[in-house]
């Protein structure tokens, strides 16, 4: 094949890859934030703002490893050497079917696995092209991918339950001192998150930076140095901020005050509600009330416009205002009542920690699931650019990873609320301490899998972690087993459905009459 031939197929592939990323954002990014939104640690707007950065960074820094597995680790690319254009067609068909299935499932609120979708579609086109021998069934091919689908949710559940049980018995059960104990644990939690993230980025970051060639003592020094910095920040800044914000009820503190908290005095908003408590005279309280009325009017006008989403249009603004935290809460009230409730102040502290773990989970998701969107397109790009099937090791270009990261962000903002409300409080009761535990367990599992090049299902991981943490209540009735059954059913049917459809479409296109 001549290089840059079949430009129309390349263009369709690029558009479909972006649409595939959109579908992943609509379906899978919600896995990272559904627990935080269900426990009300974050609003949907805040989750979208965080995901814009964390998903993008995860895709850029660690996404190349799994992209190369999805791209060439499923079917035997050597079979297409004599007809490179058929490889392009096969990848386009796989992405089209996978994207349609994921978007359809997202519109129904089904938490299907986007990993299953693209893997199943790739199997379908491979079998349609060259039969069952086209699939690499060895452990280095499909073997490790299939194994990871079953192992990952178990590992994620075990890690999440360990985190929650340690937190439960060392912190939450000591009701009189649980808040102080949780404050002591904050620097430890920060160090764990920083160590894992730093290790993965330094040890298996962008291939073009050759970070994995650094000597071990340099890697260890970097990790230890960064961890010490965050431990100091956690103890002297973040802990003090949380103490004043939660126990001190300093409602004038904003998130950016955490960086200067030791150097500022008390911060209380001058509202009419706390004016009397602070000894403000009656006339001054009247002035405050008048100012509040003016501010309220101005804020109401500001909120109408949704400035940071104006470029996306009215649909985006309407989507991010969807309320998901209270979705069908009354329907699950009996199940939620079976869960043990803990000290509200301690839970409030974990809501702040949960923001960190949700960001960590989102970073991990971007590093793993961007491959589902750009892996097949990576093969299309290589074949289109060279005119031959590339069988050696190649590096995914940064711009392709960026394309996938951008599409994922857009899908979350416009459509992600459908699945967020399914994986929120409907499986089990979510509190900040529980959400913190399951998000940490999920993200540890996903980032480790990304380092190993395993395209695991984040949907499986978060569902396994949610179920395991729910079982830690000590009552099996605290789990919505019916909903879990529906989730499992949607996972099971995904691979055969998309494989059959992708195979049929490829066969129709490849064998259609031509001049």
C-alpha positions as CSV (number, residue, x, y, z in Angstrom):
1,X,0.0,0.0,0.0
2,X,1.3,3.5,-0.8
3,X,1.8,5.7,2.2
4,X,-1.1,8.1,2.8
5,X,-3.5,6.0,0.8
6,X,-7.1,5.6,1.8
7,X,-7.2,9.0,3.5
8,X,-11.0,8.7,3.8
9,X,-10.6,5.6,6.0
10,X,-8.0,7.5,8.1
11,X,-10.3,10.4,8.6
12,X,-13.2,8.1,9.6
13,X,-10.8,6.4,12.0
14,X,-9.8,9.7,13.6
15,X,-13.4,10.8,14.0
16,X,-14.4,7.4,15.4
17,X,-11.4,7.4,17.8
18,X,-12.6,10.7,19.2
19,X,-16.2,9.4,19.4
20,X,-14.8,6.3,21.2
21,X,-13.1,8.5,23.7
22,X,-16.3,10.5,24.2
23,X,-18.1,7.2,25.0
24,X,-15.4,6.3,27.5
25,X,-15.9,9.6,29.2
26,X,-19.6,9.2,29.2
27,X,-19.4,5.6,30.7
28,X,-16.1,4.9,32.4
29,X,-14.9,8.2,33.9
30,X,-18.0,8.1,36.1
31,X,-16.3,5.2,37.8
32,X,-13.7,7.5,39.2
33,X,-16.1,10.1,40.7
34,X,-19.4,8.2,41.3
35,X,-18.4,7.4,44.9
36,X,-17.4,11.0,45.6
37,X,-20.6,12.4,44.2
38,X,-22.7,9.8,46.0
39,X,-21.2,10.7,49.3
40,X,-21.5,14.4,48.4
41,X,-17.8,15.1,48.7
42,X,-17.9,16.6,45.2
43,X,-20.6,18.0,43.0
44,X,-20.8,17.0,39.4
45,X,-19.5,20.4,38.3
46,X,-16.4,20.0,40.6
47,X,-15.8,16.4,39.4
48,X,-15.9,17.6,35.8
49,X,-13.4,20.4,36.5
50,X,-11.0,17.9,38.2
51,X,-11.4,15.3,35.5
52,X,-10.4,17.7,32.8
53,X,-6.9,17.8,34.2
54,X,-6.4,14.3,35.8
55,X,-7.8,12.3,32.9
56,X,-5.6,14.3,30.5
57,X,-2.5,13.9,32.6
58,X,-3.1,10.2,33.1
59,X,-3.5,9.6,29.4
60,X,-0.4,11.6,28.5
61,X,2.0,10.2,31.2
62,X,1.0,6.6,31.4
63,X,-1.4,5.9,28.5
64,X,1.1,4.7,26.0
65,X,1.7,1.3,27.7
66,X,-1.9,0.0,27.4
67,X,-2.4,1.7,24.0
68,X,0.2,-0.5,22.5
69,X,-1.3,-3.6,24.1
70,X,-4.8,-2.9,22.7
71,X,-3.3,-1.9,19.4
72,X,-1.2,-5.0,18.6
73,X,-1.6,-7.5,21.4
74,X,-4.9,-9.0,20.4
75,X,-4.8,-10.0,16.8
76,X,-1.8,-11.2,14.8
77,X,-0.9,-8.2,12.7
78,X,1.4,-10.2,10.5
79,X,-1.6,-11.8,8.7
80,X,-2.4,-8.3,7.3
81,X,1.1,-7.7,5.8
82,X,0.0,-8.3,2.2
83,X,-3.1,-6.2,2.6
84,X,-2.4,-3.3,5.0
85,X,-5.5,-1.5,3.9
86,X,-7.6,-4.3,5.3
87,X,-6.0,-3.7,8.7
88,X,-7.1,-0.1,8.6
89,X,-10.6,-1.2,7.6
90,X,-10.7,-3.8,10.4
91,X,-9.6,-1.2,13.1
92,X,-12.2,1.3,11.8
93,X,-15.0,-1.3,12.0
94,X,-13.9,-2.3,15.5
95,X,-14.0,1.3,16.7
96,X,-17.3,2.1,15.1
97,X,-19.1,-0.9,16.7
98,X,-17.5,-0.4,20.1
99,X,-18.3,3.3,20.1
100,X,-22.0,2.7,19.2
101,X,-22.4,0.0,21.8
102,X,-20.8,2.1,24.6
103,X,-22.9,5.2,23.7
104,X,-26.1,3.2,23.6
105,X,-25.3,1.6,27.0
106,X,-24.4,5.0,28.4
107,X,-27.8,6.4,27.3
108,X,-29.4,3.6,29.3
109,X,-27.2,4.0,32.3
110,X,-25.6,0.6,31.9
111,X,-22.0,0.5,33.3
112,X,-20.7,-1.7,30.5
113,X,-17.0,-2.2,30.2
114,X,-15.4,-0.1,27.4
115,X,-12.4,-2.4,27.6
116,X,-14.7,-5.4,26.8
117,X,-16.2,-3.5,24.0
118,X,-13.0,-2.7,22.1
119,X,-11.4,-6.1,22.8
120,X,-14.6,-7.9,21.7
121,X,-14.8,-5.8,18.5
122,X,-11.2,-6.4,17.7
123,X,-11.7,-10.2,18.1
124,X,-14.7,-10.0,15.8
125,X,-12.9,-8.3,13.0
126,X,-9.9,-10.6,13.4
127,X,-12.0,-13.8,13.2
128,X,-14.0,-12.4,10.2
129,X,-10.7,-11.7,8.4
130,X,-8.6,-14.8,9.0
131,X,-10.6,-17.1,11.3
132,X,-9.9,-18.0,14.9
133,X,-6.1,-18.4,14.3
134,X,-6.0,-14.6,13.8
135,X,-6.3,-14.1,17.5
136,X,-3.3,-14.3,19.8
137,X,-4.6,-16.7,22.4
138,X,-1.3,-17.0,24.2
139,X,-0.8,-15.5,27.7
140,X,1.1,-12.5,26.2
141,X,-1.9,-11.8,24.0
142,X,-5.5,-12.4,24.9
143,X,-4.6,-14.7,27.9
144,X,-3.5,-12.0,30.2
145,X,-6.3,-9.6,29.1
146,X,-9.0,-12.2,29.9
147,X,-7.3,-13.2,33.2
148,X,-7.1,-9.5,34.3
149,X,-10.9,-9.1,33.8
150,X,-11.5,-11.7,36.6
151,X,-8.5,-11.0,38.8
152,X,-8.7,-7.2,38.8
153,X,-12.1,-6.8,40.6
154,X,-11.1,-9.3,43.2
155,X,-7.7,-7.6,43.8
156,X,-9.4,-4.2,43.8
157,X,-12.1,-5.4,46.3
158,X,-9.4,-7.0,48.6
159,X,-7.3,-3.8,48.6
160,X,-10.3,-1.5,49.2
161,X,-11.7,-3.7,52.0
162,X,-8.3,-3.8,53.7
163,X,-8.1,0.0,53.5
164,X,-11.6,0.4,54.9
165,X,-11.2,-2.2,57.7
166,X,-8.0,-0.6,58.9
167,X,-9.7,2.8,58.8
168,X,-12.7,1.4,60.5
169,X,-11.0,-0.3,63.5
170,X,-8.2,2.2,64.0
171,X,-10.1,5.4,63.4
172,X,-13.9,5.2,62.9
173,X,-14.8,2.9,65.8
174,X,-13.1,5.1,68.3
175,X,-16.0,7.6,68.3
176,X,-14.7,9.9,71.0
177,X,-11.3,10.4,69.4
178,X,-12.0,9.4,65.7
179,X,-11.5,12.9,64.4
180,X,-8.1,13.3,66.1
181,X,-7.1,9.9,64.9
182,X,-8.1,10.7,61.3
183,X,-6.0,13.9,61.5
184,X,-3.0,11.8,62.4
185,X,-3.6,9.5,59.5
186,X,-3.9,12.3,56.9
187,X,-0.1,12.6,56.2
188,X,0.1,8.8,55.9
189,X,-2.7,8.7,53.4
190,X,-1.0,11.5,51.4
191,X,2.3,9.7,51.4
192,X,0.7,6.5,50.1
193,X,-0.9,8.3,47.2
194,X,2.2,10.3,46.4
195,X,4.5,7.2,46.5
196,X,2.4,5.2,44.1
197,X,1.8,8.0,41.6
198,X,5.4,9.2,41.6
199,X,6.8,5.7,41.2
200,X,4.5,4.9,38.3
201,X,5.3,8.2,36.5
202,X,9.0,8.0,37.0
203,X,9.4,4.3,36.4
204,X,6.9,4.0,33.5
205,X,6.3,7.5,32.2
206,X,6.4,8.8,28.6
207,X,8.6,6.6,26.5
208,X,10.3,9.5,24.8
209,X,11.6,10.7,28.1
210,X,13.3,7.4,28.9
211,X,12.5,7.7,32.6
212,X,12.6,3.9,32.9
213,X,16.3,4.0,32.1
214,X,17.1,5.9,35.3
215,X,19.3,4.2,37.8
216,X,17.4,2.7,40.8
217,X,19.0,4.9,43.4
218,X,17.9,8.0,41.4
219,X,14.3,6.7,41.3
220,X,14.3,6.0,45.0
221,X,15.8,9.4,45.8
222,X,13.2,11.2,43.7
223,X,10.3,9.3,45.3
224,X,11.6,9.7,48.9
225,X,12.3,13.4,48.3
226,X,8.8,14.1,46.9
227,X,7.2,12.0,49.6
228,X,9.0,13.9,52.4
229,X,7.8,17.2,50.9
230,X,4.2,16.1,50.8
231,X,4.4,14.6,54.4
232,X,5.6,18.0,55.7
233,X,2.9,19.8,53.7
234,X,0.3,17.3,55.0
235,X,1.2,17.7,58.7
236,X,1.9,21.5,58.8
237,X,-0.6,22.7,56.2
238,X,-3.3,20.3,55.2
239,X,-4.0,18.9,58.7
240,X,-4.2,22.5,60.2
241,X,-6.6,23.5,57.4
242,X,-8.9,20.6,58.0
243,X,-8.9,21.2,61.8
244,X,-9.9,24.8,61.4
245,X,-12.3,24.2,58.5
246,X,-14.2,21.3,60.2
247,X,-13.8,21.7,64.0
248,X,-13.3,25.5,64.0
249,X,-16.2,26.0,61.6
250,X,-14.2,28.8,59.8
251,X,-16.6,29.2,56.9
252,X,-14.4,31.9,55.4
253,X,-11.6,29.5,54.5
254,X,-11.3,28.7,50.8
255,X,-9.4,25.9,49.2
256,X,-6.4,28.1,48.3
257,X,-5.9,29.0,52.0
258,X,-4.4,25.6,52.6
259,X,-1.1,26.8,51.2
260,X,-0.8,29.7,53.7
261,X,-2.9,28.3,56.6
262,X,-0.2,28.7,59.3
263,X,0.2,32.4,58.5
264,X,-3.4,33.6,58.4
265,X,-5.8,34.4,61.2
266,X,-9.3,33.2,61.7
267,X,-11.5,33.5,58.6
268,X,-15.3,33.8,59.2
269,X,-17.7,35.2,56.6
270,X,-19.5,38.3,57.7
271,X,-23.0,36.8,57.3
272,X,-26.1,37.8,59.3
273,X,-26.2,34.3,60.8
274,X,-22.9,34.6,62.6
275,X,-22.9,38.4,63.1
276,X,-24.4,38.1,66.6
277,X,-21.9,35.4,67.6
278,X,-19.0,37.7,66.7
279,X,-20.4,40.7,68.7
280,X,-21.4,42.8,65.7
281,X,-23.8,45.6,66.5
282,X,-27.4,45.6,65.2
283,X,-26.8,48.4,62.6
284,X,-23.8,46.5,61.2
285,X,-25.9,43.4,61.0
286,X,-28.5,45.2,59.0
287,X,-25.8,46.4,56.6
288,X,-24.5,42.9,56.3
289,X,-28.0,41.6,55.5
290,X,-28.4,44.3,52.8
291,X,-25.0,43.4,51.3
292,X,-26.0,39.7,51.3
293,X,-29.1,40.6,49.3
294,X,-27.0,42.4,46.7
295,X,-24.4,39.6,46.6
296,X,-27.1,37.0,46.3
297,X,-28.6,38.9,43.3
298,X,-25.3,39.2,41.6
299,X,-24.5,35.5,42.2
300,X,-27.8,34.5,40.8
301,X,-27.0,36.4,37.6
302,X,-23.6,34.9,37.4
303,X,-24.9,31.4,37.8
304,X,-27.2,31.7,34.8
305,X,-24.4,31.8,32.3
306,X,-22.2,28.8,33.4
307,X,-19.2,30.6,32.0
308,X,-16.7,27.8,32.0
309,X,-19.0,25.7,29.9
310,X,-20.3,28.3,27.5
311,X,-18.2,27.1,24.6
312,X,-19.7,23.6,24.8
313,X,-23.2,24.9,24.6
314,X,-26.6,24.6,26.3
315,X,-26.6,20.8,26.4
316,X,-23.4,20.8,28.4
317,X,-24.7,23.3,30.9
318,X,-27.9,21.3,31.3
319,X,-25.9,18.0,31.7
320,X,-23.6,19.2,34.5
321,X,-26.5,20.4,36.5
322,X,-28.0,17.0,36.7
323,X,-28.4,15.9,40.4
324,X,-27.0,12.4,40.9
325,X,-26.2,12.2,44.5
326,X,-29.8,11.8,45.6
327,X,-30.9,9.7,42.6
328,X,-33.4,7.1,43.9
329,X,-32.2,7.5,47.5
330,X,-35.7,6.8,48.8
331,X,-35.9,3.6,46.8
332,X,-32.7,2.4,48.5
333,X,-33.4,3.8,52.0
334,X,-33.9,0.4,53.6
335,X,-30.6,-0.8,52.3
336,X,-28.8,2.3,53.4
337,X,-30.3,2.1,56.9
338,X,-28.4,-1.2,57.4
339,X,-25.0,0.5,57.0
340,X,-23.2,1.7,60.1
341,X,-23.0,5.5,60.4
342,X,-20.0,7.2,62.0
343,X,-19.0,10.6,63.5
344,X,-20.1,13.4,61.1
345,X,-17.0,15.5,61.6
346,X,-14.8,12.6,60.9
347,X,-16.8,11.8,57.7
348,X,-16.4,15.4,56.7
349,X,-12.6,15.1,57.0
350,X,-12.7,12.0,54.7
351,X,-14.7,14.0,52.2
352,X,-11.7,16.2,51.8
353,X,-9.4,13.2,51.5
354,X,-11.8,11.7,49.0
355,X,-11.2,14.5,46.6
356,X,-7.6,13.4,46.5
357,X,-8.4,9.7,46.0
358,X,-11.0,10.6,43.3
359,X,-8.3,12.6,41.5
360,X,-5.9,9.7,41.9
361,X,-8.6,7.3,40.5
362,X,-9.2,9.6,37.6
363,X,-5.5,9.8,36.8
364,X,-5.3,6.0,36.9
365,X,-8.4,5.8,34.6
366,X,-6.9,8.1,32.1
367,X,-3.7,6.1,32.0
368,X,-5.5,2.8,31.4
369,X,-8.7,3.4,29.4
370,X,-7.4,5.9,26.9
371,X,-6.0,2.8,25.1
372,X,-9.6,1.8,24.4
373,X,-10.0,4.9,22.3
374,X,-6.6,5.4,20.7
375,X,-5.2,1.9,20.6
376,X,-6.9,0.9,17.3
377,X,-6.3,4.4,15.9
378,X,-2.6,4.1,16.7
379,X,-2.5,1.0,14.4
380,X,-4.4,3.0,11.7
381,X,-2.0,5.9,12.0
382,X,1.1,3.7,11.7
383,X,-0.3,1.8,8.7
384,X,-1.5,5.0,6.9
385,X,1.8,6.8,7.6
386,X,4.1,4.0,6.4
387,X,2.0,2.0,4.0
388,X,3.0,-1.2,5.7
389,X,2.0,-3.2,8.8
390,X,4.4,-2.2,11.7
391,X,5.3,-5.3,13.7
392,X,8.1,-4.0,15.9
393,X,7.8,-2.0,19.1
394,X,6.6,1.6,18.5
395,X,5.8,4.5,20.7
396,X,2.3,6.1,20.7
397,X,2.6,9.8,19.7
398,X,1.7,12.3,22.3
399,X,-0.9,14.0,20.1
400,X,-2.8,10.7,19.8
401,X,-2.9,10.4,23.6
402,X,-4.0,14.0,23.9
403,X,-6.8,13.4,21.4
404,X,-8.1,10.6,23.5
405,X,-7.7,12.5,26.7
406,X,-9.7,15.5,25.3
407,X,-12.5,13.3,24.0
408,X,-12.8,11.5,27.4
409,X,-13.2,14.9,29.2
410,X,-15.9,16.0,26.8
411,X,-17.8,12.7,27.2
412,X,-17.9,13.1,31.0
413,X,-19.1,16.7,30.9
414,X,-21.9,16.1,28.4
415,X,-23.1,12.6,29.2
416,X,-21.4,11.1,32.2
417,X,-24.2,11.6,34.8
418,X,-26.2,8.6,33.4
419,X,-23.8,6.1,34.8
420,X,-22.7,8.1,37.8
421,X,-26.2,7.7,39.3
422,X,-26.1,4.0,38.7
423,X,-22.8,3.4,40.4
424,X,-23.5,5.8,43.2
425,X,-25.7,5.0,46.2
426,X,-27.7,2.4,44.3
427,X,-25.2,-0.5,44.9
428,X,-24.6,0.2,48.6
429,X,-24.5,3.1,51.0
430,X,-21.7,5.5,50.3
431,X,-20.1,7.7,52.9
432,X,-16.8,9.7,52.5
433,X,-14.8,7.1,54.5
434,X,-16.2,4.3,52.4
435,X,-15.7,6.2,49.2
436,X,-12.2,7.1,50.1
437,X,-11.4,3.4,50.7
438,X,-12.9,2.1,47.5
439,X,-11.3,4.8,45.4
440,X,-7.9,4.2,46.8
441,X,-8.2,0.4,46.3
442,X,-9.5,0.9,42.7
443,X,-6.8,3.4,41.7
444,X,-3.9,1.3,43.2
445,X,-5.1,-1.7,41.1
446,X,-5.6,0.3,37.9
447,X,-2.2,2.2,38.0
448,X,-0.4,-1.1,38.7
449,X,-2.1,-2.7,35.8
450,X,-1.2,0.2,33.6
451,X,2.4,-0.2,34.5
452,X,2.2,-3.9,33.5
453,X,0.4,-3.0,30.2
454,X,-2.8,-4.7,31.2
455,X,-6.0,-3.1,29.8
456,X,-8.2,-4.0,32.7
457,X,-11.8,-2.9,33.1
458,X,-12.1,0.1,35.5
459,X,-15.8,-0.7,35.7
460,X,-14.9,-4.1,37.1
461,X,-12.5,-2.6,39.5
462,X,-14.8,0.0,41.0
463,X,-17.7,-2.4,41.2
464,X,-15.6,-5.0,42.9
465,X,-14.3,-2.4,45.4
466,X,-17.8,-1.0,46.0
467,X,-19.2,-4.4,46.7
468,X,-16.3,-5.4,49.0
469,X,-16.5,-2.2,51.1
470,X,-20.3,-2.7,51.3
471,X,-19.8,-6.2,52.7
472,X,-17.7,-4.7,55.4
473,X,-20.9,-3.5,57.0
474,X,-21.4,-7.1,58.1
475,X,-24.8,-7.5,56.5
476,X,-25.2,-8.9,53.0
477,X,-28.5,-7.1,52.7
478,X,-26.6,-3.8,52.6
479,X,-25.8,-4.7,48.9
480,X,-28.1,-4.2,46.0
481,X,-27.6,-7.7,44.5
482,X,-30.2,-7.2,41.9
483,X,-28.4,-4.2,40.4
484,X,-25.1,-6.1,40.6
485,X,-26.7,-8.9,38.7
486,X,-27.7,-6.5,36.0
487,X,-24.2,-5.1,35.9
488,X,-22.7,-8.6,35.4
489,X,-25.2,-9.4,32.7
490,X,-24.3,-6.2,30.8
491,X,-20.6,-7.2,31.0
492,X,-21.2,-10.8,29.9
493,X,-23.2,-9.9,26.8
494,X,-20.8,-7.1,25.7
495,X,-18.1,-9.2,24.1
496,X,-20.2,-11.6,22.0
497,X,-22.6,-8.7,20.9
498,X,-19.8,-6.4,19.7
499,X,-17.7,-9.2,18.3
500,X,-20.6,-10.4,16.1
501,X,-21.6,-6.9,14.9
502,X,-18.0,-5.9,14.2
503,X,-17.3,-9.1,12.3
504,X,-20.4,-8.7,10.2
505,X,-19.7,-5.1,9.3
506,X,-16.1,-5.9,8.4
507,X,-17.2,-8.8,6.2
508,X,-19.7,-6.7,4.5
509,X,-17.2,-3.9,3.8
510,X,-14.3,-6.1,2.8
511,X,-16.2,-8.3,0.5
512,X,-18.5,-5.7,-1.1
513,X,-18.5,-5.5,-4.9
514,X,-15.9,-3.1,-6.3
515,X,-15.0,-1.9,-9.7
